[in-house]
Each structure stands twice: as C-alpha cells, then as structure tokens.
Amino acid sequence: MSEKKEAKEPKLSFEEALEKLQEIVSKIEEGELSLNECLAEYENGIKLAAFCARELKSAKARVEKLQKENDGAVEALESEISDARSEE
C-alpha cells in the first residue's frame, strides 16, 4: 500500500502571501542561491503571485458587487459628507 503525502499548506492571507513573495524576491536578488534553489524559490514565487492575483480579482469583484447592490448609495453618501464638510 503506497502512502500519499498530503502536505497541505495552511491557507495564507493576502498579506502573508505578499510578504513571502517579497522575501523570495530578496533571496533571488541577493544571488546567493544555487541554480536549483533559485528555481525552487522562483516556482514558489509564481504560485504566490498567482494566489495574490486571484485574491485581488476576488476583492475587486466583491467591491463591484457592493457598488451595484447599493445603486449609487455610496456616491450619495459621499456627496452628503462633502456637503456637510463644506458647511463647517
């Protein structure tokens, strides 16, 4: 019976993934890694960058959905706040 390795990495937040990506870039830029280490870090970086892109796309979709659901209520509120500030 073969054992399956299921090394599931815990879900990272966007901020954690971005921080790890920045660390990877720094390691690669330092030039101290072997070719294989560099390629492994690059591969991890690509995965993290894709994760960050998906998270940003999801956040953008949520913002757009909220804007549509509120049908201009946000703009009206911003206008009221601006008017109130100008009256002060």
Secondary structure, DSSP 8 states (H G I E B T S, - for coil): -------------HHHHHHHHHHHHHHHHHT-S-HHHHHHHHHHHHHHHHHHHHHHHHHHHHHHHHHHHHTTHHHHHHHHHHHHHHH-
